[in-house]
């Protein structure tokens, strides 16, 4: 009963955090951490959570990484594969190689394998947290894609090395260079496990589609289980479940999953994915807040020998700044190497602007994956003794997460204001061109098929003309440089306003019929669902036309 109550309290807290973000305009991670701390404070709620490390890793990591892979901009990942790969893999190993020994030297009580594990778990970045701190429109698209691609892949690479380091801490031996070979094998095995699991479940969806009359909830459930299945299959074969979940997300659309599920299942699946991402990201930061009072009360003595709170704070700030310096050095060095390589090939090359390097460095904030990883450190060694340095690692990781978020929130808006943005948003331009092409294709199809309809020629022509007029209005509203563009957009907005008002009246009429018991629950549910779908589609097109 206690567990059920705790889950309900966390879900309610995540919902409340969404409302508070809307009311206060404070970034979601800060609101959720503060809310979790308030719930855990003895005078306010006193909620105490004991986390099972393995369960925590299984529950949170696969869906979060899968959804990140699902939403990742695949085309931009392919175009920027070299800088993204260098950040996601080169920077991870560079950070581990530099920060691991440095941590062990600064805090000798932290065993070297645990220091490497902490450096590894501090390597993954959180692009979702960055998006909550600044307006995406103020960040150059290329930089945002670099942060997103890096965050997706360094989650996998950092956590795989983290697992190696934890295993070494359990056995008592660890050599960083000896992890490179096993890392490649484990990563390749994880990717293969993710691909195989994805193909198998895609075929299962295809089989369900052939059966017909399958409830969309069944197909949504299969999609929901995919990241957990990929993770478990990979772990069973001693491969990386983390990389398996990422692979499944990246290749999800390639597998033809959406082709085998119905319209209702596709819509529900997108809604469920968005809800899970919001809830799980929120829960991770809530859990950080819930741990915060204990973390503050139980400051590890290894870093509090001179002062109870000033020394630990100084260590956290120094570690965060050290990570930023390591990241900045790598970013600038990597940019310089690529600049020289391009020049040696006789091509025109441009240097990375200093503020772009600052944005890329400070934008690498730590977030949900770092916390989920560090919380998965085992409680005990195989001999039953407490895991060495666990509390210290959690304390430092939690401090770095909060400190990196604060620095980014304070500094990143200023840095992005110094960056040069493209005169036209390429994504909006691309969307307008796609809408024009789609509408033109629709007009061609209507003109082709109108003459072959069984109805009378006059009725077919009238129906075709009405539809073609609406599509031409869309084209006129989307085209740049069109003399009738403003008039078309104004007319489109007026039509949308009238349609939305009409839908609101339909909804009131249906609700009145239901209150008067002239229609039953099944009918009202079906009608309300249809109206909601129509309104959602209309508002989506309206938003696109407004941006255009």
C-alpha positions as CSV (number, residue, x, y, z in Angstrom):
1,X,0.0,0.0,0.0
2,X,2.9,2.4,0.9
3,X,4.4,1.9,-2.6
4,X,1.1,2.6,-4.3
5,X,0.6,5.7,-2.3
6,X,4.2,6.9,-3.1
7,X,3.7,6.4,-6.8
8,X,0.4,8.3,-6.8
9,X,2.1,11.1,-4.8
10,X,4.9,11.4,-7.3
11,X,2.5,11.4,-10.3
12,X,0.5,14.1,-8.6
13,X,3.6,16.1,-7.9
14,X,4.7,15.9,-11.5
15,X,1.3,17.2,-12.6
16,X,1.5,20.0,-10.0
17,X,5.1,20.9,-11.3
18,X,3.6,21.4,-14.8
19,X,1.1,23.9,-13.4
20,X,3.8,25.7,-11.4
21,X,6.1,25.9,-14.4
22,X,3.2,27.6,-16.3
23,X,2.4,30.0,-13.5
24,X,6.0,30.9,-12.5
25,X,7.9,30.6,-15.8
26,X,10.7,28.9,-13.8
27,X,12.4,26.0,-15.7
28,X,10.8,22.6,-15.0
29,X,13.9,21.0,-13.4
30,X,14.2,23.7,-10.7
31,X,10.5,23.4,-9.9
32,X,10.6,19.7,-9.7
33,X,13.7,19.5,-7.5
34,X,12.3,22.2,-5.2
35,X,8.9,20.3,-5.0
36,X,10.7,17.0,-4.3
37,X,12.7,18.7,-1.5
38,X,9.6,20.2,0.0
39,X,7.8,16.8,0.0
40,X,10.8,15.2,1.7
41,X,11.4,17.9,4.3
42,X,10.2,16.6,7.7
43,X,8.2,19.6,8.6
44,X,6.3,19.6,5.3
45,X,5.8,16.0,4.2
46,X,8.6,13.8,5.3
47,X,8.4,11.4,2.3
48,X,11.4,9.1,2.3
49,X,12.2,6.9,-0.7
50,X,14.5,3.9,-0.7
51,X,15.5,3.1,-4.2
52,X,16.5,-0.3,-5.5
53,X,19.4,0.6,-7.9
54,X,18.8,-2.2,-10.5
55,X,15.0,-1.4,-10.5
56,X,15.7,2.3,-10.8
57,X,18.0,1.7,-13.8
58,X,15.5,-0.7,-15.5
59,X,12.5,1.5,-14.9
60,X,13.8,4.9,-16.0
61,X,16.7,4.5,-18.4
62,X,15.2,2.4,-21.2
63,X,12.1,4.5,-21.9
64,X,13.9,7.8,-21.6
65,X,16.7,6.8,-24.0
66,X,14.2,5.2,-26.4
67,X,12.1,8.3,-26.6
68,X,15.2,10.5,-27.0
69,X,16.2,8.2,-29.9
70,X,12.6,8.3,-31.3
71,X,12.5,12.1,-31.3
72,X,16.1,12.7,-32.5
73,X,16.4,14.6,-35.8
74,X,17.7,11.7,-37.9
75,X,18.7,13.7,-41.0
76,X,20.7,16.2,-38.9
77,X,22.4,13.3,-37.1
78,X,23.6,12.0,-40.4
79,X,24.7,15.4,-41.6
80,X,26.6,16.2,-38.3
81,X,27.7,12.6,-37.6
82,X,31.4,13.6,-37.3
83,X,31.1,16.4,-34.7
84,X,28.3,14.6,-32.9
85,X,30.4,11.4,-32.8
86,X,33.4,13.2,-31.5
87,X,31.4,14.8,-28.7
88,X,29.4,11.7,-27.8
89,X,32.4,9.3,-27.7
90,X,35.7,11.3,-27.8
91,X,34.6,13.8,-25.2
92,X,33.2,11.1,-23.0
93,X,36.5,9.2,-22.9
94,X,38.4,12.4,-22.6
95,X,36.3,13.5,-19.6
96,X,36.6,10.1,-17.9
97,X,40.4,10.0,-18.5
98,X,40.9,13.5,-17.1
99,X,38.3,13.8,-14.4
100,X,38.5,10.2,-13.0
101,X,42.1,10.4,-11.8
102,X,41.7,14.0,-10.7
103,X,38.7,13.1,-8.5
104,X,40.7,10.2,-6.9
105,X,43.7,12.6,-6.4
106,X,41.5,15.3,-4.8
107,X,39.5,12.9,-2.7
108,X,41.7,9.9,-1.9
109,X,38.8,8.3,0.0
110,X,37.1,7.8,-3.3
111,X,38.4,4.6,-4.8
112,X,39.8,4.9,-8.4
113,X,37.2,2.7,-10.0
114,X,34.4,4.7,-8.3
115,X,36.1,7.9,-9.4
116,X,36.1,6.6,-13.0
117,X,32.4,5.6,-12.5
118,X,31.5,9.0,-11.3
119,X,33.4,10.7,-14.2
120,X,31.5,8.4,-16.6
121,X,28.1,9.1,-15.1
122,X,28.8,12.8,-15.2
123,X,29.6,12.6,-19.0
124,X,26.0,12.3,-20.3
125,X,24.3,15.6,-21.0
126,X,20.6,16.5,-21.1
127,X,19.3,18.4,-24.1
128,X,15.8,18.2,-22.7
129,X,16.9,20.2,-19.7
130,X,18.6,22.8,-22.0
131,X,15.3,23.2,-23.9
132,X,13.5,23.9,-20.7
133,X,16.1,26.6,-19.7
134,X,16.1,28.7,-22.9
135,X,13.9,29.3,-25.9
136,X,14.9,27.0,-28.7
137,X,14.2,29.7,-31.2
138,X,17.2,31.7,-29.7
139,X,19.6,28.9,-30.2
140,X,21.1,28.4,-33.7
141,X,19.6,25.1,-35.1
142,X,23.0,23.6,-35.8
143,X,24.1,24.0,-32.1
144,X,20.8,22.6,-30.9
145,X,21.1,19.6,-33.1
146,X,24.7,19.1,-31.9
147,X,23.5,19.1,-28.3
148,X,20.6,16.8,-29.0
149,X,22.7,14.3,-31.0
150,X,25.4,14.4,-28.4
151,X,23.0,13.9,-25.5
152,X,21.4,10.9,-27.2
153,X,24.7,9.1,-27.9
154,X,26.7,10.1,-24.9
155,X,24.0,8.7,-22.6
156,X,24.8,5.3,-24.1
157,X,28.6,5.6,-24.2
158,X,28.9,7.2,-20.7
159,X,26.6,4.7,-19.0
160,X,28.3,1.7,-20.7
161,X,31.7,2.8,-19.3
162,X,30.0,3.6,-16.0
163,X,28.7,0.0,-15.8
164,X,32.3,-1.3,-16.5
165,X,33.7,0.9,-13.7
166,X,31.0,-0.3,-11.3
167,X,31.8,-3.9,-12.2
168,X,35.5,-3.2,-11.6
169,X,34.7,-1.7,-8.2
170,X,32.9,-4.9,-7.3
171,X,35.8,-7.0,-8.4
172,X,38.5,-4.6,-7.2
173,X,40.5,-4.0,-10.5
174,X,40.1,-1.4,-13.2
175,X,42.3,-0.1,-16.0
176,X,40.6,2.5,-18.3
177,X,42.4,1.4,-21.5
178,X,41.4,-2.2,-21.0
179,X,37.7,-1.1,-21.4
180,X,38.0,0.1,-25.0
181,X,37.9,-3.4,-26.6
182,X,35.1,-4.8,-24.4
183,X,33.2,-1.4,-24.8
184,X,33.1,-2.0,-28.6
185,X,31.9,-5.6,-28.2
186,X,29.3,-4.7,-25.6
187,X,28.1,-1.7,-27.7
188,X,27.9,-3.7,-30.9
189,X,26.0,-6.4,-29.1
190,X,23.6,-3.9,-27.6
191,X,23.0,-2.3,-31.0
192,X,22.3,-5.8,-32.5
193,X,20.0,-6.7,-29.6
194,X,18.0,-3.5,-30.1
195,X,17.8,-4.1,-33.9
196,X,16.6,-7.7,-33.5
197,X,14.1,-6.9,-30.8
198,X,12.7,-4.0,-32.9
199,X,12.4,-6.3,-36.0
200,X,10.7,-9.0,-34.0
201,X,8.1,-6.6,-32.5
202,X,7.6,-4.9,-35.9
203,X,6.6,-8.3,-37.3
204,X,4.4,-8.9,-34.3
205,X,2.6,-5.6,-35.1
206,X,2.3,-6.7,-38.7
207,X,0.7,-9.9,-37.6
208,X,-1.7,-8.1,-35.3
209,X,-2.6,-5.8,-38.2
210,X,-3.4,-8.8,-40.5
211,X,-5.7,-10.2,-37.9
212,X,-7.8,-7.1,-38.0
213,X,-10.2,-5.6,-35.4
214,X,-7.3,-5.4,-32.9
215,X,-7.9,-2.8,-30.2
216,X,-5.4,0.1,-30.7
217,X,-4.5,-0.2,-27.0
218,X,-2.9,-3.6,-27.8
219,X,-0.7,-2.1,-30.5
220,X,0.2,0.9,-28.2
221,X,1.2,-1.6,-25.4
222,X,3.5,-3.5,-27.8
223,X,5.3,-0.2,-28.6
224,X,5.4,0.7,-24.9
225,X,7.1,-2.6,-24.1
226,X,9.7,-2.2,-26.8
227,X,12.5,-0.3,-24.9
228,X,12.2,-2.6,-21.9
229,X,12.3,-5.7,-24.1
230,X,15.4,-4.4,-26.0
231,X,17.1,-3.6,-22.7
232,X,16.3,-7.0,-21.1
233,X,17.3,-9.0,-24.2
234,X,20.7,-7.2,-24.5
235,X,21.4,-7.6,-20.7
236,X,20.6,-11.3,-21.0
237,X,23.4,-11.7,-23.5
238,X,25.8,-9.5,-21.5
239,X,25.5,-6.7,-24.0
240,X,24.5,-3.0,-23.4
241,X,20.8,-2.7,-22.7
242,X,21.3,1.1,-22.8
243,X,22.6,1.1,-26.4
244,X,19.8,-1.5,-27.3
245,X,17.2,1.0,-26.1
246,X,18.8,3.9,-28.0
247,X,19.0,1.7,-31.2
248,X,15.4,0.7,-31.0
249,X,14.4,4.4,-30.7
250,X,16.6,5.6,-33.6
251,X,15.4,2.9,-36.0
252,X,11.8,2.8,-34.9
253,X,10.3,4.6,-37.9
254,X,12.7,2.7,-40.2
255,X,11.2,-0.6,-39.0
256,X,7.8,0.2,-40.4
257,X,6.1,0.1,-37.1
258,X,3.8,3.0,-38.0
259,X,2.9,1.3,-41.2
260,X,1.5,-1.7,-39.4
261,X,-0.6,0.1,-36.8
262,X,-3.8,1.9,-37.3
263,X,-4.5,5.6,-37.2
264,X,-5.9,5.5,-33.7
265,X,-3.0,3.5,-32.4
266,X,-0.5,5.8,-34.0
267,X,-2.1,8.9,-32.4
268,X,-2.4,7.2,-29.0
269,X,1.2,6.0,-29.2
270,X,2.5,9.5,-29.8
271,X,0.5,10.8,-26.9
272,X,1.6,8.0,-24.6
273,X,5.3,8.6,-25.5
274,X,5.0,12.3,-24.8
275,X,3.3,11.6,-21.5
276,X,5.9,9.0,-20.4
277,X,8.8,11.4,-21.3
278,X,7.2,14.2,-19.3
279,X,6.4,11.9,-16.3
280,X,9.7,10.0,-16.2
281,X,11.9,13.1,-16.6
282,X,9.8,14.9,-14.0
283,X,10.0,11.9,-11.6
284,X,13.8,11.8,-11.9
285,X,14.1,15.4,-10.8
286,X,11.5,14.9,-8.1
287,X,13.5,12.0,-6.8
288,X,16.6,14.2,-6.8
289,X,14.6,16.7,-4.7
290,X,13.4,13.9,-2.4
291,X,17.0,12.8,-1.8
292,X,18.2,16.4,-1.3
293,X,17.4,16.8,2.5
294,X,19.1,13.5,3.3
295,X,22.0,14.5,1.0
296,X,22.3,17.9,2.8
297,X,22.0,16.3,6.3
298,X,24.5,13.6,5.6
299,X,27.3,15.5,3.9
300,X,30.1,12.9,3.4
301,X,32.9,13.5,5.9
302,X,35.5,13.1,3.2
303,X,34.7,16.6,1.9
304,X,33.6,18.3,5.1
305,X,36.7,18.0,7.3
306,X,37.4,21.8,7.3
307,X,33.9,23.3,7.1
308,X,30.5,21.7,7.4
309,X,28.9,23.2,4.3
310,X,31.4,25.6,2.7
311,X,33.9,22.9,1.8
312,X,31.3,20.6,0.1
313,X,29.9,23.5,-1.8
314,X,33.4,24.5,-3.0
315,X,34.1,21.0,-4.1
316,X,30.8,20.8,-6.1
317,X,31.4,24.2,-7.7
318,X,35.0,23.3,-8.5
319,X,34.0,20.0,-10.0
320,X,31.3,21.6,-12.2
321,X,33.7,24.3,-13.4
322,X,36.3,21.6,-14.0
323,X,33.9,19.7,-16.2
324,X,33.0,22.9,-18.1
325,X,36.7,23.6,-18.7
326,X,37.4,20.0,-19.9
327,X,34.4,20.3,-22.2
328,X,35.4,23.7,-23.6
329,X,39.0,22.6,-24.2
330,X,37.8,19.5,-26.1
331,X,35.2,21.5,-28.1
332,X,37.8,24.1,-29.2
333,X,40.5,21.5,-29.8
334,X,38.1,19.4,-31.9
335,X,36.9,22.4,-33.9
336,X,40.6,23.4,-34.6
337,X,41.5,19.9,-35.8
338,X,38.5,19.8,-38.1
339,X,39.3,23.3,-39.4
340,X,42.9,22.2,-40.2
341,X,41.7,19.0,-41.8
342,X,39.3,20.9,-44.1
343,X,41.9,23.4,-45.1
344,X,44.4,20.6,-45.9
345,X,41.9,19.2,-48.4
346,X,41.8,22.6,-50.1
347,X,38.3,23.5,-49.1
348,X,37.0,26.7,-47.6
349,X,36.6,26.3,-43.8
350,X,35.2,28.6,-41.1
351,X,36.3,28.8,-37.5
352,X,34.0,28.1,-34.7
353,X,32.9,31.4,-33.1
354,X,34.0,31.8,-29.5
355,X,30.5,32.3,-28.2
356,X,29.3,29.2,-30.1
357,X,32.0,27.2,-28.2
358,X,30.8,28.7,-24.9
359,X,27.2,27.8,-25.8
360,X,28.1,24.3,-26.7
361,X,30.1,23.9,-23.4
362,X,27.7,25.4,-21.0
363,X,24.7,23.8,-22.8
364,X,26.1,20.4,-21.8
365,X,24.1,20.4,-18.5
366,X,23.7,17.2,-16.5
367,X,20.3,15.9,-15.9
368,X,18.0,12.9,-15.6
369,X,20.3,10.2,-17.0
370,X,23.2,11.2,-14.7
371,X,20.9,11.0,-11.7
372,X,19.4,7.7,-12.8
373,X,22.8,6.3,-13.4
374,X,24.4,7.3,-10.1
375,X,21.3,6.1,-8.2
376,X,21.9,2.7,-9.7
377,X,25.2,2.2,-7.9
378,X,24.8,-1.0,-5.7
379,X,24.3,-0.6,-2.0
380,X,26.6,-3.5,-1.1
381,X,29.6,-5.3,-2.3
382,X,29.4,-9.1,-2.9
383,X,30.8,-9.7,0.6
384,X,28.0,-7.7,2.2
385,X,30.2,-4.6,3.0
386,X,28.8,-1.2,2.0
387,X,29.7,-0.1,-1.5
388,X,32.7,2.3,-1.1
389,X,32.1,5.9,-1.9
390,X,28.4,5.5,-2.9
391,X,27.1,8.3,-0.8
392,X,29.9,10.6,-1.8
393,X,29.3,9.8,-5.5
394,X,25.6,10.5,-5.2
395,X,26.3,13.8,-3.3
396,X,28.7,15.0,-5.9
397,X,26.5,14.0,-8.9
398,X,23.5,15.7,-7.4
399,X,25.5,18.8,-6.7
400,X,26.9,18.9,-10.2
401,X,23.4,18.5,-11.7
402,X,22.0,21.4,-9.8
403,X,25.1,23.6,-10.2
404,X,25.2,23.0,-14.0
405,X,21.5,23.8,-14.3
406,X,22.0,27.0,-12.4
407,X,25.0,28.1,-14.4
408,X,23.2,27.4,-17.7
409,X,20.1,29.2,-16.6
410,X,22.1,32.3,-15.6
411,X,24.7,32.4,-18.4
412,X,23.2,30.7,-21.5
413,X,20.6,33.3,-22.3
414,X,23.3,36.0,-22.4
415,X,25.6,33.8,-24.6
416,X,22.8,32.9,-27.1
417,X,22.0,36.6,-27.5
418,X,25.5,37.0,-28.9
419,X,25.0,34.3,-31.5
420,X,24.1,35.0,-35.1
421,X,20.8,33.4,-36.0
422,X,19.8,32.5,-39.6
423,X,17.6,35.2,-41.2
424,X,14.9,32.5,-41.8
425,X,14.2,29.4,-39.7
426,X,15.2,26.5,-42.0
427,X,12.6,24.2,-40.4
428,X,9.8,26.6,-41.0
429,X,10.9,27.2,-44.6
430,X,11.1,23.4,-45.0
431,X,7.6,22.9,-43.5
432,X,6.1,25.5,-45.7
433,X,7.6,23.9,-48.8
434,X,6.3,20.5,-47.7
435,X,2.8,21.8,-47.1
436,X,2.8,23.5,-50.6
437,X,4.0,20.2,-52.2
438,X,1.4,18.1,-50.3
439,X,-1.5,20.5,-51.2
440,X,-0.4,20.5,-54.9
441,X,-0.4,16.7,-54.9
442,X,-3.9,16.7,-53.4
443,X,-5.2,19.1,-56.0
444,X,-3.8,16.9,-58.8
445,X,-5.4,13.8,-57.3
446,X,-8.8,15.6,-56.9
447,X,-8.7,16.8,-60.5
448,X,-7.8,13.3,-61.8
449,X,-10.5,11.5,-59.8
450,X,-13.3,14.0,-60.0
451,X,-14.3,12.9,-63.5
452,X,-14.4,9.2,-62.6
453,X,-16.9,9.5,-59.7
454,X,-20.2,7.7,-60.1
455,X,-22.2,10.8,-59.2
456,X,-23.4,13.3,-61.8
457,X,-20.7,15.4,-63.5
458,X,-22.1,18.6,-62.1
459,X,-22.0,17.4,-58.5
460,X,-18.5,16.0,-58.9
461,X,-17.2,19.2,-60.4
462,X,-18.8,21.3,-57.6
463,X,-17.3,19.0,-54.9
464,X,-13.9,19.1,-56.6
465,X,-13.9,22.9,-56.9
466,X,-14.7,23.4,-53.2
467,X,-11.9,21.1,-52.2
468,X,-9.4,22.6,-54.7
469,X,-10.3,26.1,-53.4
470,X,-9.4,25.2,-49.9
471,X,-6.1,23.7,-50.9
472,X,-5.2,26.7,-53.0
473,X,-5.9,28.9,-50.0
474,X,-3.4,26.8,-48.1
475,X,-0.8,27.2,-50.8
476,X,-1.3,31.0,-51.0
477,X,-1.0,31.3,-47.2
478,X,2.2,29.3,-47.2
479,X,4.0,30.8,-50.2
480,X,6.5,33.6,-49.7
481,X,6.5,36.6,-52.0
482,X,2.9,36.0,-53.0
483,X,1.0,39.2,-53.5
484,X,-2.2,37.6,-52.0
485,X,-0.4,36.0,-49.1
486,X,-1.6,38.4,-46.4
487,X,-5.2,38.2,-47.6
488,X,-5.0,34.4,-47.8
489,X,-3.6,34.1,-44.3
490,X,-6.2,36.5,-42.9
491,X,-9.0,34.6,-44.7
492,X,-7.6,31.3,-43.4
493,X,-7.5,32.6,-39.8
494,X,-11.1,33.8,-40.1
495,X,-12.2,30.4,-41.4
496,X,-10.4,28.7,-38.5
497,X,-12.0,31.0,-36.0
498,X,-15.4,30.2,-37.3
499,X,-14.7,26.5,-37.4
500,X,-13.5,26.6,-33.8
501,X,-16.5,28.5,-32.7
502,X,-18.7,25.9,-34.5
503,X,-16.9,23.0,-32.8
504,X,-17.4,24.7,-29.4
505,X,-21.2,25.0,-30.2
506,X,-21.3,21.3,-31.3
507,X,-19.6,20.3,-28.1
508,X,-22.1,22.3,-26.0
509,X,-25.0,20.8,-28.0
510,X,-23.8,17.2,-27.4
511,X,-23.2,17.9,-23.7
512,X,-26.7,19.3,-23.4
513,X,-28.2,16.2,-25.1
514,X,-26.3,14.0,-22.7
515,X,-27.4,16.0,-19.7
516,X,-31.0,15.7,-20.9
517,X,-30.4,11.9,-21.2
518,X,-31.3,12.0,-24.9
519,X,-27.9,10.2,-25.8
520,X,-25.9,7.7,-23.8
521,X,-22.3,7.5,-22.7
522,X,-21.1,5.5,-25.7
523,X,-22.6,8.1,-28.1
524,X,-21.3,11.1,-26.2
525,X,-17.8,9.6,-26.0
526,X,-17.7,8.9,-29.7
527,X,-18.9,12.4,-30.7
528,X,-16.6,14.1,-28.2
529,X,-13.6,12.1,-29.5
530,X,-14.4,13.1,-33.1
531,X,-14.8,16.8,-32.1
532,X,-11.5,16.7,-30.1
533,X,-9.6,15.1,-33.1
534,X,-11.0,17.7,-35.5
535,X,-10.2,20.6,-33.2
536,X,-6.7,19.3,-32.5
537,X,-6.0,19.0,-36.3
538,X,-7.4,22.5,-36.9
539,X,-5.3,24.1,-34.2
540,X,-2.2,22.4,-35.4
541,X,-2.7,23.7,-39.0
542,X,-3.6,27.1,-37.5
543,X,-0.3,27.2,-35.6
544,X,1.7,26.3,-38.7
545,X,0.0,29.0,-40.7
546,X,0.6,31.6,-38.0
547,X,4.3,30.7,-37.9
548,X,4.5,30.9,-41.7
